[in-house]
Amino acid sequence: NRSSDLHADPAQELVSRYEIERLVNQDAESATYEMALPCELDNAIIPARMISTDVCAWRYRTPECGYLGAPVADEDDKPTANPQKDKCGKRLTSCKLRYGNKGVLPFGGFPSAARI
């Protein structure tokens, strides 16, 4: 056990800045405000896209999706060789049909967000 592990570094500083978001309560003697981080006030979403556990946000056959192969399945994951019926179901299983179970999946959802 090293002694440096037991003590805070006095040169490090955490600076937090909050903005007043709204007045919650006010009386003759005091006022209560709800505070927020600056990024919360401008309606920013971090990350900059919605976190969805089981739905891919990418459009099929675009650079984000990256799939350029032969037709595979329709949007219900039923096999097809017809290019007109080839549509992605936007599920992790749909991605696996195209890239394989062990392939690198460019799935645009966040499957691990549902896990605790």
N, CA, C and O atoms as a GROMACS GRO file, in nm:
protein
  464
    1ASN      N    1   0.084  -0.118   0.000
    1ASN     CA    2   0.000   0.000   0.000
    1ASN      C    3   0.088   0.124   0.000
    1ASN      O    4   0.164   0.147   0.094
    2ARG      N    5   0.079   0.202  -0.104
    2ARG     CA    6   0.162   0.323  -0.115
    2ARG      C    7   0.094   0.439  -0.045
    2ARG      O    8  -0.029   0.450  -0.048
    3SER      N    9   0.173   0.526   0.017
    3SER     CA   10   0.115   0.640   0.089
    3SER      C   11   0.049   0.739  -0.006
    3SER      O   12  -0.044   0.808   0.035
    4SER      N   13   0.094   0.747  -0.133
    4SER     CA   14   0.032   0.840  -0.228
    4SER      C   15  -0.110   0.798  -0.262
    4SER      O   16  -0.190   0.881  -0.305
    5ASP      N   17  -0.143   0.669  -0.243
    5ASP     CA   18  -0.279   0.620  -0.268
    5ASP      C   19  -0.376   0.665  -0.159
    5ASP      O   20  -0.498   0.660  -0.179
    6LEU      N   21  -0.324   0.708  -0.046
    6LEU     CA   22  -0.409   0.740   0.067
    6LEU      C   23  -0.442   0.889   0.078
    6LEU      O   24  -0.528   0.927   0.158
    7HIS      N   25  -0.378   0.973   0.001
    7HIS     CA   26  -0.396   1.117   0.016
    7HIS      C   27  -0.438   1.181  -0.116
    7HIS      O   28  -0.393   1.141  -0.223
    8ALA      N   29  -0.524   1.280  -0.106
    8ALA     CA   30  -0.568   1.353  -0.225
    8ALA      C   31  -0.454   1.440  -0.275
    8ALA      O   32  -0.370   1.486  -0.198
    9ASP      N   33  -0.452   1.462  -0.404
    9ASP     CA   34  -0.352   1.548  -0.466
    9ASP      C   35  -0.399   1.693  -0.453
    9ASP      O   36  -0.499   1.730  -0.515
   10PRO      N   37  -0.330   1.776  -0.376
   10PRO     CA   38  -0.375   1.914  -0.355
   10PRO      C   39  -0.367   2.000  -0.482
   10PRO      O   40  -0.425   2.108  -0.488
   11ALA      N   41  -0.295   1.953  -0.583
   11ALA     CA   42  -0.284   2.030  -0.708
   11ALA      C   43  -0.406   2.008  -0.799
   11ALA      O   44  -0.426   2.083  -0.894
   12GLN      N   45  -0.485   1.905  -0.769
   12GLN     CA   46  -0.603   1.876  -0.851
   12GLN      C   47  -0.723   1.952  -0.797
   12GLN      O   48  -0.741   1.965  -0.676
   13GLU      N   49  -0.804   2.001  -0.888
   13GLU     CA   50  -0.920   2.078  -0.848
   13GLU      C   51  -1.036   2.043  -0.940
   13GLU      O   52  -1.019   2.035  -1.062
   14LEU      N   53  -1.150   2.021  -0.883
   14LEU     CA   54  -1.271   1.996  -0.960
   14LEU      C   55  -1.357   2.121  -0.953
   14LEU      O   56  -1.401   2.161  -0.846
   15VAL      N   57  -1.379   2.181  -1.067
   15VAL     CA   58  -1.459   2.303  -1.072
   15VAL      C   59  -1.593   2.269  -1.135
   15VAL      O   60  -1.599   2.222  -1.249
   16SER      N   61  -1.698   2.293  -1.063
   16SER     CA   62  -1.832   2.271  -1.115
   16SER      C   63  -1.903   2.405  -1.125
   16SER      O   64  -1.898   2.487  -1.033
   17ARG      N   65  -1.968   2.424  -1.236
   17ARG     CA   66  -2.042   2.548  -1.254
   17ARG      C   67  -2.188   2.512  -1.277
   17ARG      O   68  -2.219   2.426  -1.360
   18TYR      N   69  -2.275   2.575  -1.205
   18TYR     CA   70  -2.418   2.551  -1.219
   18TYR      C   71  -2.487   2.680  -1.258
   18TYR      O   72  -2.438   2.790  -1.230
   19GLU      N   73  -2.599   2.666  -1.322
   19GLU     CA   74  -2.682   2.780  -1.362
   19GLU      C   75  -2.816   2.765  -1.288
   19GLU      O   76  -2.857   2.654  -1.254
   20ILE      N   77  -2.881   2.877  -1.265
   20ILE     CA   78  -3.014   2.872  -1.206
   20ILE      C   79  -3.112   2.836  -1.317
   20ILE      O   80  -3.123   2.907  -1.417
   21GLU      N   81  -3.182   2.723  -1.298
   21GLU     CA   82  -3.277   2.680  -1.399
   21GLU      C   83  -3.415   2.742  -1.375
   21GLU      O   84  -3.480   2.791  -1.467
   22ARG      N   85  -3.458   2.739  -1.247
   22ARG     CA   86  -3.589   2.797  -1.218
   22ARG      C   87  -3.602   2.825  -1.070
   22ARG      O   88  -3.533   2.766  -0.987
   23LEU      N   89  -3.692   2.916  -1.039
   23LEU     CA   90  -3.727   2.947  -0.901
   23LEU      C   91  -3.829   2.843  -0.855
   23LEU      O   92  -3.935   2.828  -0.916
   24VAL      N   93  -3.796   2.771  -0.748
   24VAL     CA   94  -3.885   2.666  -0.699
   24VAL      C   95  -3.981   2.721  -0.595
   24VAL      O   96  -4.101   2.690  -0.597
   25ASN      N   97  -3.929   2.801  -0.504
   25ASN     CA   98  -4.012   2.851  -0.395
   25ASN      C   99  -3.956   2.985  -0.347
   25ASN      O  100  -3.834   3.007  -0.347
   26GLN      N  101  -4.045   3.074  -0.307
   26GLN     CA  102  -4.000   3.204  -0.257
   26GLN      C  103  -4.098   3.250  -0.150
   26GLN      O  104  -4.219   3.241  -0.167
   27ASP      N  105  -4.041   3.300  -0.039
   27ASP     CA  106  -4.124   3.362   0.064
   27ASP      C  107  -4.053   3.487   0.112
   27ASP      O  108  -3.955   3.529   0.051
   28ALA      N  109  -4.099   3.546   0.216
   28ALA     CA  110  -4.043   3.674   0.264
   28ALA      C  111  -3.899   3.660   0.314
   28ALA      O  112  -3.826   3.760   0.318
   29GLU      N  113  -3.858   3.540   0.354
   29GLU     CA  114  -3.726   3.522   0.412
   29GLU      C  115  -3.626   3.449   0.323
   29GLU      O  116  -3.505   3.464   0.342
   30SER      N  117  -3.672   3.371   0.228
   30SER     CA  118  -3.578   3.292   0.149
   30SER      C  119  -3.635   3.258   0.011
   30SER      O  120  -3.754   3.273  -0.016
   31ALA      N  121  -3.546   3.212  -0.074
   31ALA     CA  122  -3.584   3.166  -0.206
   31ALA      C  123  -3.511   3.035  -0.232
   31ALA      O  124  -3.396   3.018  -0.191
   32THR      N  125  -3.576   2.943  -0.300
   32THR     CA  126  -3.516   2.815  -0.335
   32THR      C  127  -3.513   2.804  -0.487
   32THR      O  128  -3.615   2.823  -0.555
   33TYR      N  129  -3.395   2.773  -0.539
   33TYR     CA  130  -3.378   2.762  -0.684
   33TYR      C  131  -3.340   2.620  -0.721
   33TYR      O  132  -3.277   2.549  -0.643
   34GLU      N  133  -3.379   2.579  -0.840
   34GLU     CA  134  -3.335   2.452  -0.896
   34GLU      C  135  -3.216   2.483  -0.985
   34GLU      O  136  -3.223   2.568  -1.074
   35MET      N  137  -3.106   2.413  -0.960
   35MET     CA  138  -2.983   2.436  -1.033
   35MET      C  139  -2.967   2.332  -1.144
   35MET      O  140  -3.024   2.224  -1.137
   36ALA      N  141  -2.889   2.368  -1.245
   36ALA     CA  142  -2.864   2.276  -1.356
   36ALA      C  143  -2.725   2.301  -1.411
   36ALA      O  144  -2.669   2.410  -1.398
   37LEU      N  145  -2.670   2.197  -1.474
   37LEU     CA  146  -2.544   2.215  -1.545
   37LEU      C  147  -2.570   2.295  -1.672
   37LEU      O  148  -2.681   2.288  -1.726
   38PRO      N  149  -2.473   2.370  -1.720
   38PRO     CA  150  -2.496   2.449  -1.842
   38PRO      C  151  -2.544   2.368  -1.962
   38PRO      O  152  -2.626   2.416  -2.040
   39CYS      N  153  -2.495   2.245  -1.977
   39CYS     CA  154  -2.537   2.163  -2.090
   39CYS      C  155  -2.683   2.121  -2.080
   39CYS      O  156  -2.745   2.087  -2.181
   40GLU      N  157  -2.740   2.124  -1.960
   40GLU     CA  158  -2.880   2.086  -1.943
   40GLU      C  159  -2.974   2.200  -1.983
   40GLU      O  160  -3.090   2.175  -2.017
   41LEU      N  161  -2.927   2.322  -1.980
   41LEU     CA  162  -3.013   2.436  -2.008
   41LEU      C  163  -3.039   2.458  -2.156
   41LEU      O  164  -3.141   2.515  -2.193
   42ASP      N  165  -2.948   2.414  -2.241
   42ASP     CA  166  -2.966   2.436  -2.384
   42ASP      C  167  -3.031   2.318  -2.454
   42ASP      O  168  -3.021   2.304  -2.576
   43ASN      N  169  -3.098   2.232  -2.376
   43ASN     CA  170  -3.166   2.112  -2.427
   43ASN      C  171  -3.072   2.016  -2.498
   43ASN      O  172  -3.114   1.941  -2.586
   44ALA      N  173  -2.946   2.019  -2.461
   44ALA     CA  174  -2.849   1.927  -2.522
   44ALA      C  175  -2.875   1.786  -2.472
   44ALA      O  176  -2.910   1.766  -2.356
   45ILE      N  177  -2.857   1.690  -2.560
   45ILE     CA  178  -2.866   1.550  -2.523
   45ILE      C  179  -2.726   1.492  -2.539
   45ILE      O  180  -2.667   1.500  -2.647
   46ILE      N  181  -2.675   1.434  -2.432
   46ILE     CA  182  -2.542   1.375  -2.436
   46ILE      C  183  -2.557   1.227  -2.409
   46ILE      O  184  -2.604   1.193  -2.300
   47PRO      N  185  -2.522   1.137  -2.497
   47PRO     CA  186  -2.465   1.166  -2.627
   47PRO      C  187  -2.565   1.237  -2.716
   47PRO      O  188  -2.683   1.249  -2.682
   48ALA      N  189  -2.518   1.284  -2.828
   48ALA     CA  190  -2.599   1.369  -2.914
   48ALA      C  191  -2.710   1.294  -2.986
   48ALA      O  192  -2.778   1.352  -3.070
   49ARG      N  193  -2.730   1.169  -2.956
   49ARG     CA  194  -2.842   1.095  -3.013
   49ARG      C  195  -2.911   1.015  -2.904
   49ARG      O  196  -2.851   0.986  -2.800
   50MET      N  197  -3.033   0.978  -2.927
   50MET     CA  198  -3.114   0.906  -2.830
   50MET      C  199  -3.053   0.769  -2.802
   50MET      O  200  -3.009   0.700  -2.894
   51ILE      N  201  -3.051   0.731  -2.676
   51ILE     CA  202  -3.002   0.599  -2.639
   51ILE      C  203  -3.119   0.503  -2.643
   51ILE      O  204  -3.213   0.512  -2.564
   52SER      N  205  -3.113   0.411  -2.737
   52SER     CA  206  -3.215   0.308  -2.754
   52SER      C  207  -3.147   0.173  -2.742
   52SER      O  208  -3.048   0.147  -2.810
   53THR      N  209  -3.200   0.087  -2.657
   53THR     CA  210  -3.133  -0.040  -2.631
   53THR      C  211  -3.145  -0.139  -2.746
   53THR      O  212  -3.051  -0.213  -2.774
   54ASP      N  213  -3.259  -0.140  -2.813
   54ASP     CA  214  -3.282  -0.248  -2.909
   54ASP      C  215  -3.321  -0.203  -3.049
   54ASP      O  216  -3.365  -0.286  -3.129
   55VAL      N  217  -3.308  -0.076  -3.081
   55VAL     CA  218  -3.342  -0.027  -3.214
   55VAL      C  219  -3.221   0.047  -3.272
   55VAL      O  220  -3.166   0.137  -3.209
   56CYS      N  221  -3.182   0.007  -3.392
   56CYS     CA  222  -3.069   0.071  -3.459
   56CYS      C  223  -3.114   0.204  -3.520
   56CYS      O  224  -3.221   0.213  -3.580
   57ALA      N  225  -3.033   0.306  -3.503
   57ALA     CA  226  -3.067   0.438  -3.555
   57ALA      C  227  -3.017   0.460  -3.698
   57ALA      O  228  -3.057   0.557  -3.763
   58TRP      N  229  -2.930   0.371  -3.748
   58TRP     CA  230  -2.871   0.393  -3.880
   58TRP      C  231  -2.969   0.358  -3.992
   58TRP      O  232  -3.053   0.269  -3.978
   59ARG      N  233  -2.957   0.431  -4.103
   59ARG     CA  234  -3.030   0.394  -4.224
   59ARG      C  235  -2.955   0.282  -4.293
   59ARG      O  236  -2.832   0.284  -4.302
   60TYR      N  237  -3.029   0.185  -4.340
   60TYR     CA  238  -2.972   0.066  -4.401
   60TYR      C  239  -2.893   0.102  -4.526
   60TYR      O  240  -2.937   0.182  -4.609
   61ARG      N  241  -2.775   0.042  -4.539
   61ARG     CA  242  -2.685   0.058  -4.654
   61ARG      C  243  -2.631   0.201  -4.667
   61ARG      O  244  -2.605   0.247  -4.778
   62THR      N  245  -2.614   0.269  -4.557
   62THR     CA  246  -2.548   0.399  -4.555
   62THR      C  247  -2.408   0.380  -4.495
   62THR      O  248  -2.378   0.271  -4.446
   63PRO      N  249  -2.323   0.482  -4.498
   63PRO     CA  250  -2.189   0.466  -4.438
   63PRO      C  251  -2.191   0.424  -4.291
   63PRO      O  252  -2.103   0.349  -4.249
   64GLU      N  253  -2.290   0.470  -4.211
   64GLU     CA  254  -2.296   0.428  -4.070
   64GLU      C  255  -2.323   0.277  -4.062
   64GLU      O  256  -2.259   0.206  -3.984
   65CYS      N  257  -2.417   0.230  -4.141
   65CYS     CA  258  -2.451   0.087  -4.144
   65CYS      C  259  -2.337   0.008  -4.205
   65CYS      O  260  -2.290  -0.090  -4.146
   66GLY      N  261  -2.292   0.050  -4.321
   66GLY     CA  262  -2.178  -0.012  -4.384
   66GLY      C  263  -2.206  -0.140  -4.461
   66GLY      O  264  -2.115  -0.193  -4.525
   67TYR      N  265  -2.328  -0.191  -4.456
   67TYR     CA  266  -2.354  -0.316  -4.527
   67TYR      C  267  -2.373  -0.289  -4.675
   67TYR      O  268  -2.457  -0.208  -4.714
   68LEU      N  269  -2.295  -0.358  -4.758
   68LEU     CA  270  -2.302  -0.342  -4.902
   68LEU      C  271  -2.317  -0.476  -4.974
   68LEU      O  272  -2.306  -0.483  -5.096
   69GLY      N  273  -2.342  -0.581  -4.898
   69GLY     CA  274  -2.349  -0.716  -4.955
   69GLY      C  275  -2.481  -0.745  -5.025
   69GLY      O  276  -2.562  -0.657  -5.050
   70ALA      N  277  -2.499  -0.871  -5.054
   70ALA     CA  278  -2.617  -0.920  -5.124
   70ALA      C  279  -2.741  -0.907  -5.035
   70ALA      O  280  -2.729  -0.893  -4.914
   71PRO      N  281  -2.861  -0.911  -5.095
   71PRO     CA  282  -2.984  -0.910  -5.015
   71PRO      C  283  -2.985  -1.026  -4.916
   71PRO      O  284  -2.941  -1.136  -4.947
   72VAL      N  285  -3.036  -1.001  -4.797
   72VAL     CA  286  -3.032  -1.101  -4.692
   72VAL      C  287  -3.171  -1.134  -4.639
   72VAL      O  288  -3.214  -1.250  -4.641
   73ALA      N  289  -3.242  -1.032  -4.591
   73ALA     CA  290  -3.370  -1.055  -4.523
   73ALA      C  291  -3.460  -0.934  -4.534
   73ALA      O  292  -3.414  -0.824  -4.566
   74ASP      N  293  -3.589  -0.955  -4.508
   74ASP     CA  294  -3.682  -0.843  -4.506
   74ASP      C  295  -3.682  -0.780  -4.366
   74ASP      O  296  -3.602  -0.819  -4.280
   75GLU      N  297  -3.769  -0.684  -4.344
   75GLU     CA  298  -3.768  -0.614  -4.214
   75GLU      C  299  -3.816  -0.700  -4.098
   75GLU      O  300  -3.803  -0.660  -3.982
   76ASP      N  301  -3.871  -0.819  -4.127
   76ASP     CA  302  -3.908  -0.915  -4.022
   76ASP      C  303  -3.803  -1.024  -4.006
   76ASP      O  304  -3.827  -1.125  -3.939
   77ASP      N  305  -3.686  -1.004  -4.066
   77ASP     CA  306  -3.574  -1.098  -4.064
   77ASP      C  307  -3.604  -1.230  -4.134
   77ASP      O  308  -3.541  -1.332  -4.105
   78LYS      N  309  -3.699  -1.229  -4.226
   78LYS     CA  310  -3.727  -1.348  -4.308
   78LYS      C  311  -3.635  -1.344  -4.429
   78LYS      O  312  -3.628  -1.242  -4.498
   79PRO      N  313  -3.564  -1.454  -4.457
   79PRO     CA  314  -3.466  -1.456  -4.566
   79PRO      C  315  -3.528  -1.417  -4.701
   79PRO      O  316  -3.641  -1.454  -4.732
   80THR      N  317  -3.452  -1.342  -4.780
   80THR     CA  318  -3.491  -1.305  -4.915
   80THR      C  319  -3.367  -1.282  -5.000
   80THR      O  320  -3.263  -1.238  -4.952
   81ALA      N  321  -3.381  -1.314  -5.129
   81ALA     CA  322  -3.275  -1.284  -5.225
   81ALA      C  323  -3.319  -1.170  -5.316
   81ALA      O  324  -3.245  -1.128  -5.405
   82ASN      N  325  -3.439  -1.119  -5.293
   82ASN     CA  326  -3.497  -1.012  -5.374
   82ASN      C  327  -3.447  -0.877  -5.323
   82ASN      O  328  -3.474  -0.841  -5.208
   83PRO      N  329  -3.375  -0.800  -5.406
   83PRO     CA  330  -3.325  -0.669  -5.362
   83PRO      C  331  -3.437  -0.571  -5.324
   83PRO      O  332  -3.416  -0.482  -5.241
   84GLN      N  333  -3.556  -0.587  -5.382
   84GLN     CA  334  -3.669  -0.499  -5.349
   84GLN      C  335  -3.724  -0.526  -5.209
   84GLN      O  336  -3.779  -0.436  -5.145
   85LYS      N  337  -3.709  -0.649  -5.162
   85LYS     CA  338  -3.761  -0.685  -5.028
   85LYS      C  339  -3.654  -0.678  -4.920
   85LYS      O  340  -3.685  -0.691  -4.802
   86ASP      N  341  -3.529  -0.659  -4.959
   86ASP     CA  342  -3.418  -0.653  -4.863
   86ASP      C  343  -3.427  -0.525  -4.781
   86ASP      O  344  -3.398  -0.417  -4.832
   87LYS      N  345  -3.466  -0.538  -4.657
   87LYS     CA  346  -3.477  -0.423  -4.566
   87LYS      C  347  -3.426  -0.467  -4.430
   87LYS      O  348  -3.444  -0.582  -4.390
   88CYS      N  349  -3.365  -0.377  -4.360
   88CYS     CA  350  -3.314  -0.409  -4.227
   88CYS      C  351  -3.425  -0.391  -4.124
   88CYS      O  352  -3.500  -0.293  -4.129
   89GLY      N  353  -3.436  -0.486  -4.031
   89GLY     CA  354  -3.535  -0.477  -3.924
   89GLY      C  355  -3.494  -0.385  -3.811
   89GLY      O  356  -3.571  -0.365  -3.717
   90LYS      N  357  -3.372  -0.329  -3.818
   90LYS     CA  358  -3.319  -0.236  -3.718
   90LYS      C  359  -3.306  -0.298  -3.579
   90LYS      O  360  -3.314  -0.228  -3.478
   91ARG      N  361  -3.287  -0.428  -3.576
   91ARG     CA  362  -3.264  -0.501  -3.452
   91ARG      C  363  -3.124  -0.560  -3.454
   91ARG      O  364  -3.064  -0.573  -3.561
   92LEU      N  365  -3.073  -0.596  -3.339
   92LEU     CA  366  -2.942  -0.659  -3.331
   92LEU      C  367  -2.941  -0.790  -3.410
   92LEU      O  368  -2.841  -0.823  -3.474
   93THR      N  369  -3.051  -0.863  -3.407
   93THR     CA  370  -3.060  -0.988  -3.484
   93THR      C  371  -3.052  -0.960  -3.634
   93THR      O  372  -2.995  -1.040  -3.709
   94SER      N  373  -3.106  -0.848  -3.678
   94SER     CA  374  -3.100  -0.811  -3.821
   94SER      C  375  -2.955  -0.784  -3.861
   94SER      O  376  -2.912  -0.821  -3.970
   95CYS      N  377  -2.882  -0.720  -3.774
   95CYS     CA  378  -2.741  -0.690  -3.799
   95CYS      C  379  -2.659  -0.820  -3.804
   95CYS      O  380  -2.570  -0.834  -3.888
   96LYS      N  381  -2.688  -0.913  -3.714
   96LYS     CA  382  -2.615  -1.039  -3.711
   96LYS      C  383  -2.640  -1.122  -3.836
   96LYS      O  384  -2.551  -1.195  -3.880
   97LEU      N  385  -2.759  -1.111  -3.894
   97LEU     CA  386  -2.786  -1.182  -4.019
   97LEU      C  387  -2.692  -1.135  -4.130
   97LEU      O  388  -2.653  -1.214  -4.216
   98ARG      N  389  -2.658  -1.009  -4.129
   98ARG     CA  390  -2.574  -0.951  -4.233
   98ARG      C  391  -2.425  -0.965  -4.205
   98ARG      O  392  -2.346  -0.983  -4.298
   99TYR      N  393  -2.385  -0.956  -4.080
   99TYR     CA  394  -2.243  -0.956  -4.045
   99TYR      C  395  -2.197  -1.084  -3.975
   99TYR      O  396  -2.077  -1.103  -3.955
  100GLY      N  397  -2.290  -1.170  -3.937
  100GLY     CA  398  -2.255  -1.293  -3.867
  100GLY      C  399  -2.255  -1.274  -3.716
  100GLY      O  400  -2.243  -1.162  -3.667
  101ASN      N  401  -2.268  -1.383  -3.643
  101ASN     CA  402  -2.272  -1.378  -3.496
  101ASN      C  403  -2.141  -1.332  -3.435
  101ASN      O  404  -2.139  -1.273  -3.327
  102LYS      N  405  -2.030  -1.358  -3.505
  102LYS     CA  406  -1.899  -1.322  -3.450
  102LYS      C  407  -1.836  -1.203  -3.522
  102LYS      O  408  -1.722  -1.166  -3.492
  103GLY      N  409  -1.908  -1.144  -3.617
  103GLY     CA  410  -1.855  -1.030  -3.690
  103GLY      C  411  -1.863  -0.902  -3.608
  103GLY      O  412  -1.932  -0.897  -3.507
  104VAL      N  413  -1.792  -0.800  -3.653
  104VAL     CA  414  -1.802  -0.668  -3.590
  104VAL      C  415  -1.932  -0.607  -3.639
  104VAL      O  416  -1.952  -0.587  -3.758
  105LEU      N  417  -2.019  -0.577  -3.545
  105LEU     CA  418  -2.152  -0.526  -3.580
  105LEU      C  419  -2.155  -0.374  -3.568
  105LEU      O  420  -2.124  -0.320  -3.462
  106PRO      N  421  -2.192  -0.306  -3.675
  106PRO     CA  422  -2.206  -0.160  -3.667
  106PRO      C  423  -2.345  -0.121  -3.617
  106PRO      O  424  -2.402  -0.022  -3.663
  107PHE      N  425  -2.399  -0.198  -3.525
  107PHE     CA  426  -2.534  -0.175  -3.474
  107PHE      C  427  -2.543  -0.037  -3.412
  107PHE      O  428  -2.461  -0.002  -3.327
  108GLY      N  429  -2.642   0.041  -3.452
  108GLY     CA  430  -2.655   0.179  -3.405
  108GLY      C  431  -2.736   0.196  -3.279
  108GLY      O  432  -2.772   0.308  -3.245
  109GLY      N  433  -2.766   0.088  -3.209
  109GLY     CA  434  -2.835   0.096  -3.081
  109GLY      C  435  -2.734   0.077  -2.966
  109GLY      O  436  -2.614   0.069  -2.989
  110PHE      N  437  -2.785   0.071  -2.846
  110PHE     CA  438  -2.702   0.057  -2.726
  110PHE      C  439  -2.753  -0.062  -2.643
  110PHE      O  440  -2.814  -0.042  -2.538
  111PRO      N  441  -2.727  -0.186  -2.690
  111PRO     CA  442  -2.781  -0.302  -2.620
  111PRO      C  443  -2.741  -0.309  -2.473
  111PRO      O  444  -2.818  -0.359  -2.391
  112SER      N  445  -2.625  -0.262  -2.438
  112SER     CA  446  -2.580  -0.272  -2.298
  112SER      C  447  -2.647  -0.170  -2.208
  112SER      O  448  -2.631  -0.177  -2.086
  113ALA      N  449  -2.721  -0.074  -2.263
  113ALA     CA  450  -2.787   0.027  -2.180
  113ALA      C  451  -2.896  -0.035  -2.094
  113ALA      O  452  -2.933   0.024  -1.992
  114ALA      N  453  -2.949  -0.150  -2.132
  114ALA     CA  454  -3.055  -0.215  -2.055
  114ALA      C  455  -3.000  -0.303  -1.944
  114ALA      O  456  -3.075  -0.354  -1.862
  115ARG      N  457  -2.869  -0.323  -1.942
  115ARG     CA  458  -2.808  -0.410  -1.842
  115ARG      C  459  -2.764  -0.331  -1.721
  115ARG      O  460  -2.714  -0.219  -1.733
  116ILE      N  461  -2.784  -0.390  -1.606
  116ILE     CA  462  -2.743  -0.324  -1.480
  116ILE      C  463  -2.624  -0.396  -1.424
  116ILE      O  464  -2.572  -0.358  -1.319
   0.00000   0.00000   0.00000
